[in-house]
């Protein structure tokens, strides 16, 4: 994946970066929020996009 389109998802409970993805930053200006499974918390938690 190209580095400029890469985004990181951070768990809001334990504050660890668990997932990487990509998005079109020209079309989507706001940060993404997804419910994903955190390996460290061992449950589904809210993950927000970080810088």
N, CA, C and O atoms as CSV, one atom per row, in Angstrom:
chain,resi,resn,atom,element,x,y,z
A,1,UNK,N,N,0.849,-1.184,0.000
A,1,UNK,CA,C,0.000,0.000,0.000
A,1,UNK,C,C,0.888,1.238,0.000
A,1,UNK,O,O,1.957,1.256,0.609
A,2,UNK,N,N,0.429,2.255,-0.684
A,2,UNK,CA,C,1.215,3.479,-0.715
A,2,UNK,C,C,1.133,4.190,0.629
A,2,UNK,O,O,0.090,4.186,1.283
A,3,UNK,N,N,2.217,4.787,1.025
A,3,UNK,CA,C,2.329,5.376,2.352
A,3,UNK,C,C,1.435,6.602,2.545
A,3,UNK,O,O,0.983,6.860,3.660
A,4,UNK,N,N,1.178,7.348,1.495
A,4,UNK,CA,C,0.377,8.571,1.646
A,4,UNK,C,C,-1.102,8.287,1.890
A,4,UNK,O,O,-1.800,9.135,2.446
A,5,UNK,N,N,-1.594,7.127,1.493
A,5,UNK,CA,C,-2.991,6.777,1.716
A,5,UNK,C,C,-3.198,5.928,2.960
A,5,UNK,O,O,-4.330,5.567,3.281
A,6,UNK,N,N,-2.108,5.603,3.672
A,6,UNK,CA,C,-2.198,4.755,4.855
A,6,UNK,C,C,-2.774,5.517,6.039
A,6,UNK,O,O,-2.456,6.684,6.269
A,7,UNK,N,N,-3.634,4.821,6.787
A,7,UNK,CA,C,-4.142,5.364,8.042
A,7,UNK,C,C,-4.007,4.286,9.117
A,7,UNK,O,O,-4.002,3.092,8.819
A,8,UNK,N,N,-3.897,4.726,10.368
A,8,UNK,CA,C,-3.778,3.801,11.498
A,8,UNK,C,C,-5.030,3.915,12.341
A,8,UNK,O,O,-5.606,4.995,12.477
A,9,UNK,N,N,-5.448,2.790,12.908
A,9,UNK,CA,C,-6.592,2.775,13.818
A,9,UNK,C,C,-6.104,2.447,15.222
A,9,UNK,O,O,-5.386,1.471,15.442
A,10,UNK,N,N,-6.515,3.291,16.163
A,10,UNK,CA,C,-6.096,3.146,17.546
A,10,UNK,C,C,-7.300,2.794,18.411
A,10,UNK,O,O,-8.361,3.406,18.283
A,11,UNK,N,N,-7.140,1.816,19.287
A,11,UNK,CA,C,-8.199,1.430,20.205
A,11,UNK,C,C,-8.404,2.554,21.226
A,11,UNK,O,O,-7.433,3.088,21.763
A,12,UNK,N,N,-9.649,2.909,21.491
A,12,UNK,CA,C,-9.938,3.990,22.419
A,12,UNK,C,C,-9.898,3.539,23.880
A,12,UNK,O,O,-9.900,4.373,24.785
A,13,UNK,N,N,-9.862,2.240,24.112
A,13,UNK,CA,C,-9.806,1.731,25.484
A,13,UNK,C,C,-8.354,1.596,25.948
A,13,UNK,O,O,-7.976,2.150,26.981
A,14,UNK,N,N,-7.547,0.862,25.188
A,14,UNK,CA,C,-6.157,0.615,25.604
A,14,UNK,C,C,-5.142,1.514,24.891
A,14,UNK,O,O,-3.960,1.498,25.235
A,15,UNK,N,N,-5.582,2.290,23.911
A,15,UNK,CA,C,-4.737,3.258,23.187
A,15,UNK,C,C,-3.608,2.617,22.384
A,15,UNK,O,O,-2.552,3.223,22.207
A,16,UNK,N,N,-3.826,1.397,21.899
A,16,UNK,CA,C,-2.823,0.730,21.071
A,16,UNK,C,C,-3.255,0.744,19.616
A,16,UNK,O,O,-4.446,0.704,19.310
A,17,UNK,N,N,-2.287,0.800,18.730
A,17,UNK,CA,C,-2.564,0.785,17.293
A,17,UNK,C,C,-2.653,-0.668,16.846
A,17,UNK,O,O,-1.687,-1.424,16.944
A,18,UNK,N,N,-3.841,-1.045,16.349
A,18,UNK,CA,C,-4.097,-2.443,16.017
A,18,UNK,C,C,-4.288,-2.686,14.531
A,18,UNK,O,O,-3.957,-3.765,14.041
A,19,UNK,N,N,-4.808,-1.717,13.808
A,19,UNK,CA,C,-5.170,-1.927,12.410
A,19,UNK,C,C,-4.606,-0.833,11.526
A,19,UNK,O,O,-4.423,0.308,11.952
A,20,UNK,N,N,-4.330,-1.211,10.273
A,20,UNK,CA,C,-3.915,-0.273,9.242
A,20,UNK,C,C,-4.867,-0.417,8.069
A,20,UNK,O,O,-5.349,-1.510,7.773
A,21,UNK,N,N,-5.131,0.698,7.408
A,21,UNK,CA,C,-6.001,0.669,6.246
A,21,UNK,C,C,-5.598,1.823,5.338
A,21,UNK,O,O,-4.577,2.475,5.556
A,22,UNK,N,N,-6.406,2.063,4.328
A,22,UNK,CA,C,-6.146,3.190,3.439
A,22,UNK,C,C,-7.457,3.864,3.095
A,22,UNK,O,O,-8.526,3.255,3.143
A,23,UNK,N,N,-7.349,5.127,2.750
A,23,UNK,CA,C,-8.527,5.873,2.331
A,23,UNK,C,C,-8.094,6.975,1.390
A,23,UNK,O,O,-6.926,7.361,1.354
A,24,UNK,N,N,-9.051,7.475,0.632
A,24,UNK,CA,C,-8.817,8.600,-0.258
A,24,UNK,C,C,-8.986,9.876,0.570
A,24,UNK,O,O,-10.108,10.261,0.902
A,25,UNK,N,N,-7.886,10.519,0.897
A,25,UNK,CA,C,-7.922,11.685,1.777
A,25,UNK,C,C,-8.473,12.931,1.100
A,25,UNK,O,O,-8.835,13.897,1.772
A,26,UNK,N,N,-8.537,12.913,-0.229
A,26,UNK,CA,C,-9.117,14.056,-0.939
A,26,UNK,C,C,-10.634,14.048,-0.850
A,26,UNK,O,O,-11.257,15.109,-0.831
A,27,UNK,N,N,-11.238,12.862,-0.797
A,27,UNK,CA,C,-12.693,12.761,-0.731
A,27,UNK,C,C,-13.216,12.718,0.696
A,27,UNK,O,O,-14.259,13.301,0.996
A,28,UNK,N,N,-12.499,12.033,1.575
A,28,UNK,CA,C,-12.934,11.876,2.961
A,28,UNK,C,C,-12.053,12.738,3.866
A,28,UNK,O,O,-10.905,12.389,4.141
A,29,UNK,N,N,-12.594,13.855,4.320
A,29,UNK,CA,C,-11.809,14.782,5.129
A,29,UNK,C,C,-11.856,14.439,6.613
A,29,UNK,O,O,-10.861,14.620,7.314
A,30,UNK,N,N,-13.001,13.943,7.109
A,30,UNK,CA,C,-13.127,13.653,8.530
A,30,UNK,C,C,-12.466,12.312,8.854
A,30,UNK,O,O,-12.241,11.480,7.975
A,31,UNK,N,N,-12.164,12.128,10.129
A,31,UNK,CA,C,-11.519,10.891,10.565
A,31,UNK,C,C,-12.536,9.768,10.723
A,31,UNK,O,O,-13.679,9.989,11.123
A,32,UNK,N,N,-12.094,8.568,10.401
A,32,UNK,CA,C,-12.966,7.399,10.474
A,32,UNK,C,C,-13.025,6.849,11.893
A,32,UNK,O,O,-12.065,6.946,12.658
A,33,UNK,N,N,-14.186,6.266,12.225
A,33,UNK,CA,C,-14.378,5.566,13.485
A,33,UNK,C,C,-15.059,4.244,13.177
A,33,UNK,O,O,-16.115,4.213,12.545
A,34,UNK,N,N,-14.453,3.160,13.624
A,34,UNK,CA,C,-14.995,1.836,13.367
A,34,UNK,C,C,-14.970,1.009,14.642
A,34,UNK,O,O,-14.097,1.180,15.493
A,35,UNK,N,N,-15.943,0.110,14.761
A,35,UNK,CA,C,-15.913,-0.857,15.850
A,35,UNK,C,C,-15.184,-2.090,15.343
A,35,UNK,O,O,-15.644,-2.760,14.418
A,36,UNK,N,N,-14.034,-2.386,15.960
A,36,UNK,CA,C,-13.210,-3.510,15.539
A,36,UNK,C,C,-12.807,-4.304,16.776
A,36,UNK,O,O,-12.937,-3.842,17.910
A,37,UNK,N,N,-12.321,-5.494,16.525
A,37,UNK,CA,C,-11.888,-6.343,17.631
A,37,UNK,C,C,-10.462,-5.985,18.037
A,37,UNK,O,O,-9.564,-5.922,17.197
A,38,UNK,N,N,-10.268,-5.753,19.314
A,38,UNK,CA,C,-8.940,-5.445,19.856
A,38,UNK,C,C,-8.367,-6.718,20.472
A,38,UNK,O,O,-9.008,-7.347,21.314
A,39,UNK,N,N,-7.161,-7.096,20.054
A,39,UNK,CA,C,-6.530,-8.301,20.571
A,39,UNK,C,C,-6.117,-8.143,22.024
A,39,UNK,O,O,-6.067,-9.123,22.768
A,40,UNK,N,N,-5.821,-6.920,22.432
A,40,UNK,CA,C,-5.331,-6.678,23.783
A,40,UNK,C,C,-6.479,-6.592,24.794
A,40,UNK,O,O,-6.356,-7.078,25.918
A,41,UNK,N,N,-7.588,-5.976,24.396
A,41,UNK,CA,C,-8.776,-5.893,25.266
A,41,UNK,C,C,-9.620,-7.163,25.193
A,41,UNK,O,O,-10.399,-7.454,26.101
A,42,UNK,N,N,-9.459,-7.911,24.111
A,42,UNK,CA,C,-10.212,-9.145,23.854
A,42,UNK,C,C,-11.717,-8.916,23.744
A,42,UNK,O,O,-12.520,-9.713,24.228
A,43,UNK,N,N,-12.081,-7.800,23.092
A,43,UNK,CA,C,-13.488,-7.505,22.821
A,43,UNK,C,C,-13.565,-6.459,21.708
A,43,UNK,O,O,-12.554,-5.879,21.315
A,44,UNK,N,N,-14.769,-6.232,21.212
A,44,UNK,CA,C,-14.984,-5.228,20.183
A,44,UNK,C,C,-15.039,-3.853,20.837
A,44,UNK,O,O,-15.819,-3.618,21.760
A,45,UNK,N,N,-14.198,-2.952,20.344
A,45,UNK,CA,C,-14.138,-1.598,20.883
A,45,UNK,C,C,-14.119,-0.601,19.732
A,45,UNK,O,O,-13.935,-0.976,18.574
A,46,UNK,N,N,-14.306,0.645,20.057
A,46,UNK,CA,C,-14.263,1.700,19.061
A,46,UNK,C,C,-12.799,1.991,18.717
A,46,UNK,O,O,-11.964,2.173,19.602
A,47,UNK,N,N,-12.511,2.030,17.423
A,47,UNK,CA,C,-11.172,2.372,16.922
A,47,UNK,C,C,-11.280,3.646,16.100
A,47,UNK,O,O,-12.118,3.747,15.205
A,48,UNK,N,N,-10.426,4.620,16.410
A,48,UNK,CA,C,-10.426,5.882,15.682
A,48,UNK,C,C,-9.158,6.010,14.864
A,48,UNK,O,O,-8.111,5.458,15.204
A,49,UNK,N,N,-9.279,6.741,13.795
A,49,UNK,CA,C,-8.144,6.992,12.926
A,49,UNK,C,C,-7.177,7.954,13.605
A,49,UNK,O,O,-7.594,8.958,14.182
A,50,UNK,N,N,-5.879,7.642,13.532
A,50,UNK,CA,C,-4.846,8.519,14.071
A,50,UNK,C,C,-4.061,9.123,12.935
A,50,UNK,O,O,-4.319,8.820,11.771
A,51,UNK,N,N,-3.114,9.966,13.251
A,51,UNK,CA,C,-2.298,10.605,12.217
A,51,UNK,C,C,-1.336,9.630,11.599
A,51,UNK,O,O,-0.570,9.998,10.709
